[in-house]
Amino acid sequence: MEYALVVLWLAAFQALAFAALPIAARLFVRFPDRGASFAVPVGLAVTTTAVFLVGHVGFGRWTAFLGVAVLAGLSLVVLRRETDSRVIRPRGYAEAALVFTVAFLLLVAVRAVDPAIVPGGGEKFLDYGIYRSLLRADALPPADMWWAGDHVRYYYGGHLMAAVLTHLTGTAPEYGYNLALSGFYASLVTAAYGLAAALGDARGASRTTAGALGAFFVGVASNLVVPVTGLVWLVPDPIASGIADRLSGAIDGSSASDLVASGLSEFGYWAPSRVIPGTINEFPLFAFLNGDLHGHMLSTQFLLVIAALGFAYYRTDPENRRRRRVLALVALPPVVALLTLVNVWSFPTGLGVAWLAFAFGPADPLTLLPGVATGGRSASVPDGGTASPGAAVAAEARRIGAAFVGAAAVGALAVVWLSPFVVGVLLQSASNRSLGVLPTPTTATGLLLVHGAFLLAFALFLWPRARESLSVDPGRFGVLAAALVAVGWWLGYPVVVLVVPLVVAGWLVLRADGDVGYETVLVIAGAGLVTLVEFVYVEDSAISGRFNTVFKVYMQVWVLWGPAAGAALATLMSQRADLGWSVPGRDVSRGDVATGVAVALVLSTGMYGGLALENHFESTGADGATLDGLAYLDDRHADEGEAIRWLDRKSGQPHVVTAPGRSPYSWSSPVPSLTGLPAVVGWVYQEGVYRGSTVAERRAEDVDLIYRGQWSDRAELLKRYDVEYVYVGPLEREAYADENLDFGRYPGIEPAFRNDGVVVYEVNQSAV
């Protein structure tokens, strides 16, 4: 086990955090820890943004240190302007550092017993290939390791962050992959802790309780598949089988359906992430346990930074126009831009969270723009009086429209920050996406299994507040609820009954100035996303239907709802009102009941983590623990591993040719994926998504011709693609006849590496 590297990376993350503390403290001045919990993602955001902008001129290890210098310079500017002598609160920093360290070491332990960067079960070959290509690059965007001669057509911000950290620490990339992943998980958990603590503190609840619950729900909790399965199979068998059949039938076609039907004796970590048929329903613990270095995971820490900036805006006095503008038009756009660079799917969500913060903040959003007079609180109903329904609707429409203007300004500025990526990557990608509507709706069982824990927490939090602030009559509410159920049943959309009420109730209570706060804004944000993907989705060539849309969106819902649930439960637990019940020795308060609910939710949603981690460590064992993601090559692909390492030592990015990767998510195209050296074509399916399937298949046919065509065709193609190395290994021998693979008989081509399983030929372009 590489303990020195673990200490080095932990120190590097904390050094970034310390350098970013003044900036975080200035942004999150009213947070109880002065933003210490966000110092790591803030440091990563500033450093990576600087590297991204400079990197289009030149990129290398020096740009990583330049990015840190920019971070330090900005912090010094903030310190010089800061009048509060307690910019940094040592206790808050120590608390955040402790949370980060615990989370970091947890994932280090997870990765150390199963560090392998393998092609199956995720996107590790894609992620490691982009990461390695970045480490070889001398400018951005990085070369596409699966498409020699061109740059990637993919969002690469998360891989860029990992490359920056690898350059800063001087770490070999096979270790850097797993250490970066561990740090990004820790950054997410710490940010969730900080946001939930700030939300709870603003509600008068215990900030440590809120923070701990928020960190748990984001970093450890799972959906309800495991606890529900366990409960079902506690019932005597004939009854349990009937219940299990009903539940599994409601989500038939998913991996979770099989688990529910068979019981926890057949538990595997994979099944609970596939609940709704035809979709992926990941939560952070599953994703980081699975171990991809992928955008939908790495962007989550920045989504929480955006949510926190929205909270800072929400709490800013309307008269403090300068601070509101700094938060909305200076701080938010570059973070939204980086969020998009890491994961394009998060761009609408980032703007949506900003829009809701503007809509529910105390100030008129239009006062963010020049030439608009500063006003006080802009509400749908003027203070001190009532308005007609028409006037109230008009006022609300104006407020919503004004918030859209503010969000549009953030979006436009974000695009400016991101313009090299927009022009150089997004606009060059294959135009194969369209908007789909009305997919097969999710069943009530599916929604409850995935979101049930959050829905319960939010219902308990919002219901009494809605009843009080909106003067809800129980009888009328019962009639309305029955009508809503009937409408949802008739439409066939259970989301109308289970999720939409959160949007409506939350919106109305916020507008009525009820006893709620920004946690309810996040509830609305998540509920809006869940509702939206029931009716609209992005159809692309990667996979049909709403598979990718739900996959990418549900992770965002989880990280928005986690801190909100932590704050909501902590607020409920702080209530001391007597319910008139008693148990031996004490009276029972509302807070006691809420504590019982919180404990039940923690225990139930924590079952997956306990089982998954137990299986993980038992099945892999701690013997020979390492963070070397390529150590498995020596056992599973010894001959190819030796050849891959030989090629990996080549400087720059010489082009290689290997057999086309026509079987993605299997051992194919290992050379470009594990070295970052550009192959003429790698995984054909993925490149078809980025560039068009016809174009990708045509290039794959060119590679076929290199391996089995006439010499004249081979020579022309080797020159066209500027090939310097021809790889002949097991996959090539499987795909092509042996007599076609003796490239040494051709002029200008000589064997440069040979072992029992692989020959690598070097091509002299001037002699071909």
N, C-alpha and C positions, 0 to 999 in steps of 0.2 A: 504494500500500500504506500502511495506517494504522499506521506504526511507533510513533507516540506512544501509540496505544491499546494496542498490544502491551506496551509497557513499563509502562503504567499498570496493566494487568490483572496482569501478572507481579508487579509491586510489591504490588498488592492481595492476591494469594494469599500472597505471602511475609509480608506484614504480618499476615494472619490466622494463618499458621503461627507466627510469632514470638510473637504474643499467646497462642497455645495451647500453647506449649512447656512451661510449668510443669505444666499439666494432663496433657499427654502423658507428661512425665517421671515424674510421680507414678504414672500408671497402668502404665507400662511400664518400671519402675525397673530390671529385670534385662536389658533389651534393650541390646545394645552401643551403640546411639546414643541411649539413654534416650528412645525414642519419637519422635525428630525426624522420622522417615519418616512418622509418622501425624499430624503436627501440622496439616497442611492439612485432612484429613477430620475431625479432632477439632474444629478451629476452625469448620469448616462445620457440624458437628453441633450444637455448642453454640449458635452464632449462629442457625441455622435453626430449632432447637427453640424458642428464646426468641421469635423472630419468629412462629412458628406459634401459640404459645399466646397471645401478646399480640394477634396479628392478628385474632382473632375479635372483639375489641373495637374495634380500629381498625388500619388497615394503610396504609402509605405509605412514603416514603423515610425518615421519622423512625424507623419500626420497624426498618429495617435498621441504623441507627446505634445504636439501643437494643440490638439483638442483639449488636453488637460490644462495647458497654459491659458487657453481662452477661458476655461471654467474658473481657474484661479484668478484671472484678471477681472472677470465679472464680479466675483465674490469680493475682491478688494475694492472695487468701485462701490458695491453695496455697503461694505463696512465703512467706507469713508463718508457715505451719505447718511448712515444710520445714526439716529440720535439716542436710541434706547441702548443703554450700556449692557443690557442683558439680551443681546441678539441671540446668543446660543444658551440654551438651558441645559446644563450638564446632565440633570436627571432625565430629561426627555431624550437626549442623545444616547445615554447609557441604556435606557429602556428600549429604544429602537434598535440599538446595536445588539442587545441581548436577543430580541425577537429574531433579528436577521441571522444571528449566529446559530441559533437553535434550528431554524428552518434550513439554513445552508448545510449544516452538518447532517441533518436528516436526509436530505437528497443526495449528499455526497455518499452516505452509507448505502442508499438505495442503488445509486449508479455504480458504486465500487464492486458490488457483487454481480452486476449484470451490465457492464459498460459497453457491450458490443454495438458497433455501428453497422447494423445489418439491413438488408433491403426489405425484409418482410415486416408486416404489421405496422406500417407507418411510412414516413417520408424521410428516414434517416439518410438514405443515399442521396436524395435531392438536397437535403439540408447540409450534409457534410461536403458535398461537391461544391455548392455555392460558397460555403465557408472557406474551403481550401482554395478555390479560385480567387477569392478576395485576398487571401494571404500571399498569393503569387502575383497579384495585380500591381501595376504601376500607375493605374488611373481607374476612375469609376466611369460608368458602371462596369462590373467585373465581366470577364469573358464567360461565355456559356460553356461549361465543361461537357455538355451533351450536344454542342452545335459549334464546331470549330469555325472560327472566322467571324463570329458575331458575339455580342454581349447578351447577358441574360434578359429574358422578357418576363421577369418575375419580381415580386416585391422582396427586397433583400436587406431591409433595415435591421432585422434581428440578427442576421448572419454578420452584418457589418459591425454591430455592437460586439459580438463574440470575437470577431477578428481584431477589433481595436483593443479589447482586453488581452487577447493573446499576444499582440504586439507589445503592449505595455509590460506584461509579465515575462516575455521571452519564453513562453511555454511551447512545447511541441504540440501541434494541433490535435493529435490523437488523445491527449489529455485535456487540452483546452476545451474541446467540445463538451465533455461532461462537467467540467468545472464551471463553464459559463452557464450551462443549463441549471446547475445548482444555485448559482448566484441570482439568476433571473427568477427562479421559484422563490427564493428568500426575499427578493425585492418585492414581489407580488404580495406575499404574506405580510410583510412589514407594512406596506402601503395600506393593505386592508385593515390591519390593526390600527394604524394611525387615523384613517378616515372614520372607522367605526367609533374609535375613542373620541374623536372630535364631535361627531354627531351625538353620541351619548352625553358628552359633557355639555353641549348646547341645550340638551333636554333636561339637564339637572340630574342625570343618572350617573352611576359610577363609570368613569371613563375606562378604567382597567377591565371592568366586566364587559362593557360594550366592545372594547378593543379585542379582548380575548375571544369573545363570541364571533366577532367579525372575521378575525384571523382564522378561527376554526372553520367557519362556514365556507370561506374561500379556499383555504389551503388543505383541509383535511376531510370535510364532509362530502358525502355522496348523495345521490338520489335515494329513493325509498325502495328500490328493487330488492336489496338484500334484507332489510328488516321486514318487509311485507312477506317475502318468501319464507323467512324464518318463522314468522307468526303463523302463516298458513300451515306449515308442516309441524307445528306444535299441536294442532288439532288431531284427533284420532284419524287414522289413515283413510277410511272410506269417505269421510266428510272432507278431509284435506284434499284428496284427489279431485273431488267435484269442484271445490273452490279454486284450486290451482288450474283446472281445465278452463274455468270461466275467465279467470284473470289472464291466462296465457293466450286464450282465444281472442281477447280484446286487443292484444298486441302481436297477433300471429304473424310470423315472418321475421321476427327480430330475435337476436341472440338472447335477450332478456326473457323472451317467451319460453325458450327452452329451459332456462334456469328456474323460472317460476314453476314450470311443470315438473321438474325433476328434483328440486329441493337443493339446499345448501351443500349437500354432500357432493354435488357436481359443480361447486363454486369455481369460477375462474375470473380473474380480474377484468377480462374483456367484456363479458356479457352485459353488465349494468350500464355500459356506455352506448349500448344499442337497444333502445327501448321502443321508440316509435318506428314502425316499419318504414324502410326506405330512407332513413335518416341516420345521423350520428348525433348522440346527445351527451357529449363529453362534459366532464367537470374537471377542474384543475388537477386534483390528485391523480386521476386516471391518466391525464395527458402527460404529466411529468413522470409518473411511474413508467409509462410506455417509452418515454425518453426521446421523442423527436425534438429537434431544435427548430420548431416551426412557428410561423408568424402568428397563428391564431392563439398560441400560448404566450409568446413573448410580448405581444402587444398589450396584454391585459394590465401590466403595471402602469402603462401610460394612459390607459383608459381610466384607471383610478386617479392618476394625476389630474386628468381633465375633470373628473367628478369632483376632486378636491378643489380645483380652481373654481369650478362652478359654485361650490359651497362658500369659498372665500368671497366670491362676487355676491352671492345671495345674502351674506351677512354684512356687506359693506353699506354704510349709510348712503342714502340717495344723494346727499349733499357732497359727498366725497367723490366728485366726478373724476378727478384725476386718477384715483386708485382704481375705480371701476374701469376706466379706459386702459390702464396698464394691465389689469387682469384679463380683460376681454380682447383687447386688440394688440397687446404686446406679448403677453405670456401664452394665451391660448393658441394662436395660430401656429407657432413653431412646434408645439406639442402635438397638435392635431396633424401637422405635416409629418412628424416623425411616426406617429401612430399609423398613418397611412403607408409610409415607407416600410414599416414592419409588417403591416397586414392591411391591404387595400379594403378588405371587407369591413374594417372598423371605421372607415371615414364617415359614413352616414351616422353611425352611433355617436361618434365624437361630436359631430355637429348637433345631433339631437339632444345630447346632454347639455350642451351649451345653450341651445334654444330653450330648454325647460328652465335652466337657471335664470336666463333673461326673463322668461315669461313669469316666473314666480318670485323673482327678486323684488326688493322694495321700490326700485327706481324704474322710471319709464325707460325701456330699452332704447328708444330713439335718442335719448340724451347722450348716448355713446357717440353719436355722430356730430360733426361740427355744425354750428349754427342753430342747434336746437336748445331751447332754454332748459335749464335744470329745474326739474319739478320734484315734488315729494312723491309719496307712495302712490303708484298708479294702480288702482284696483278696479274691478268690474263694477262694484257698487261704491259710490263716493262715501267717504266717512261722514257720519252724522246723519245719514238719511237713507232712504230706500229709493230704488229706481224701478221703473216699469220693466216688465220682461223684455220689451223691445230695446230699451236703453241699456239694460244689463247685457243683452246679447251683443249689441253694437260695441259696448265698451270692451267686452271680452274679445270680440273679433279684432278690435284695434290693438289690444294688448298682444294677441297671438301674432298678428301681422307685424307689429313692431319687433317682437322677439325674432321672427323670421328674418327681418332686415338685419338685426344684429348677428344672427347665426350666418347669414349669407356673407356678411363682411368678414367674419372669422374664416369662413370657407374660402373666400377669394384670397385673403392674405395667406392662408395655408397653402393654396395652390402656387402662390408666388414663391414661398419658401421651398416648395417641392418642385418647382418648374423644371430643373434638370431631369428629374425622374419622370415627370409627366410627359415631357417632350421626348426624352431619350428612350423610355421604356413603355409606358402605358399606351401612348399614341402609336407605337410601332407594333404592338401586340395584335394577334389575330382578332378581328372583329367577329366573334362568334357567340356573343351573349345577347339575350333578349329577356324581356319581362314576361314571366308566366303568371297566371292568375288561377285561383280556385283549385288548388291541389286537393288530393284526398285529405279530408280533415282528420286531425288527431282525435282519437277517442278520449272520453273522459278518463278512462283507466290510464292511458298513456300520459295525459297531462298531470294526473295526480301522482303517478309514480315518479315522474321527472321533477315536478315542481311542488309536490304536496307539502313538504316541510316549510318552504317559504310561504306558500299560500296560507297555511295555518297561522304562522307567526304574524303575517300582515293582516289577516282577518281579525285576529285577537286584538291587534293594535288599532286598527282603523274603525272597527264597528262601534265601540263605545264613544269614540270621538265624533264619528259621523252622527250618531244618535243624539249627542248633546249639542253639537254646533249647528246641525241642520234640523233639530227638533223633529226627529223621525218618530212617527207614530208606529208602534209595533204592529198593529193590525194592518195598517196601510202597507207597511214594509212587507208583511207576509204575503199580501195580495200581489205586490209588485214582484217579489221573489218568485212566487208561483208562476206569474206571467212570463218572467224572464226564463225560467226553466222550460216553460212550454214553447217559447220562441226558439230557444236553443235546440230543443228536441226536434221541433218542426224543421228548422234550418239544417240540422245535422252538424252543428258546430258547437261542441261543448265549451269551447273557449269563451263563447258569449256569456256562459253562466259562471265559469270558474275564474276567468282572468279579467275580462272587460270590467266587471264591477270594481276591481281595484283601481282602474284608470278613472272611472266616473267618481267613485267615492273619494279617492285621493284628491282629484282635481277640485271637487266641490268643497271639501273640508279646507283645503289650502286657500281657496278663494274666500271662504267664510272666516278666515283667520282663526280656524279651530286650533286645538291643542296638538298641532303637528308641526313638523319642520322639514328640513331638507331631506331627511330620510324618506319622506313620502314622495319627494320629487324623484328619487332613485327608484322607488317602488313603481311609480308611473312609467319611468323610462323602461324598466325591465318588462313590465306588463304590456307596454305598447309594442315592444319588440316581439314578444311571444304571440300577441294578437296579429301583428302584421304578417308574420311568416305563415299564418294559417290561411291567408288570402292571397298573398303576393310572394313571388320568389324569383330569383335570377336563374334563368335557364342557360347553361353553358355546355360546351362540348366535353367537359371533364367527366360528367356523369349526368344522366337524365333526371328530370324532376327537381325537387327541392332539397336533394341530398346535401349539396354543398351549402345551401343557404341556411338550413337549420343547423348544420354542423358549425358554421362560423358564428352564427348569431347566438346560439344557445350558450356558448362559452362567455360571450359578453353579458348576457342576462345574468349568468351565475355570479360574475364578479361585481356587477352592480347591485344585485340583491343581497350578497353576502354581508357587506358592511351595513346595509339598511336593516337586515334582519338582526344583526348584532345590536345595533342601537335601539331598535324597536323592542326587543326582548329585555334589554337592560333597563329601558324606560318603564316597561311593565313591571319588572322586578323591583323597581324602586318605589312603587306605590304602597302606601301603608294603610289605605282605607280598609276598615274591618268589614268582612263579609257577613258577620253574624254566625259564622261557623266556629267550631272549636274542636280541638283534638286534645288529648290528655296533656295538660301542662301549658297550653297556650291557645290564644285565639288565632284564627286563620285570616290573613289579609289577602288582598288582591295580589300583592307582590309574592306571597307564598305560592299561590296558584300559578302565577307566571313563572316562578322559579321551577316548579315541578314540570311545567310544559317545556321550559328551556332545557332542563336536565334530560327529559324524554327525547327531545329533538337531538341533543348532542349524542346521547347513547345510540339512538337509532341510526342517525346519519353517519356515526363513527364506526358502525359495524363493518362497513366495506373496507375502510382503512385498516382495521385490525386484521381482517381475514386476508386482504390483499398483501399486506406487508409480511404477515406470517408466512403465507405461501411463497412470497418472493424470496425471503431469506432462507426458508427451508429447502426450496427447490434448487437454489443456486449455491447456497452455502457461503461461508465467509473465507474459506481456505483460498489462498492465493488472490485475495481481493486486490483489485487494481482499477485505476481510472483510465487505463489505456484502452481506448475504443477499438483498436485494431489488433489487440493481443490474440483474439480468436483466430486470426489468419493462420497462425502457426499450427493450430490443431485441425482446422477444417479445410483450409486451402493452402497447404504449406508451399507447394510449388508456385502457385500464383502469388502468394504473399511475398515470396522472395523477389519475384519479378516486379511486383507492384512497388515494393520498397526501393528496388533499383531505379525504376522510373521516377519515383518520388524525389530522388536525390537530384534530378535534373533541374537546373535553374530556369527561371522564366516560365513560359507556357508553350513549349513546342507541341505541335499537333500530332496526335496519334490516331491510328485507325484500329478499331476493334469490331467484333461482330455487332450488328445492330441489336439494341436491347428491345426485342419484340415481346419479351415476357417481363413486364414491370413487376415490382414487388417480389422479385426473385433474384437469384444470383446472376445478374446480367449487367454488362457495362461496369465491371468493378474498377477498371483502371481509371477512367475519368472521375467516377464517383468518389474514389478513395484517395486520389492525388490532386484533383483540380486541373489536371492536364486536359486540354480540350480534345475530345474525340470528334471525328467527322460526324458521327451521330451516336447518341447514347440511347436513352429510353425513348423509343419512337412515339409511343402513345402520349407522353407528357409534352414532347416537342410539338406534336400535332395540336395539342390544346393551345400552346403558346403561338404557333406559327401557321397553323392550318394542317389538317391531316394529309391532304394531297401533297403539300410541299415536303412534309416530314417523310412520307413514304417514298417519295421520289429520291430523297437523299439516301434513305436506307437501301434503295435499289442500286444507287451508285456504289455504296459500300460493298454490296453483294458482288458487283462487277469488279471491284478491286481485288476481291478474294478469288474469283473464278473466271474472270474474263480473259480476252486476248491481251497480250502484252501491250499493244498499242493503246487499248482502252485503259488498262491499268496505269500506264505511264501518264496518260492525259489526266486522269482523275487524281493521281498522286500529286501532280503539279497544281491542279486546280485548287485542291484543298490544302496545299502546302504541308504535306505530311512528312514528318521527320522520323517517325517510328511506326512500324507495322507489328502488331501484337498477334501472336499465334499461340493460343492456349486451348484449354479443354473445350470451351464454347465454340471456338473457331473450328476445331477439329470435328465437333459434333455437327456443325452447320455446313461444312464444305469438305469436298473430297481431298484426301491427303496429297494427291499429285498436284493440286492447285496451291498448296500452302508452302512450297519450297521457293520462297522469294529470293534466296541467295543466288539463284541461277540467272537473275536479271541484272543488267548493268546498273551500277550505282547503288546497289542494295547489298548489304552485308550483315550477317548475324552479329549483334552486339552483346546479347545476353542469351544464355542457354542453360537450362537445367532439364530434369527428366520430364517435366510437364509443359514447359513454356519456352518458346523462342521469340526474342524481340529483335527485329531487323531494323537497322538504321538506314535511312534513305538520304543519299547525297543528291540533293535537288539539281545541282549543276551537271550531274552525270546521268540523270535519268533520261 
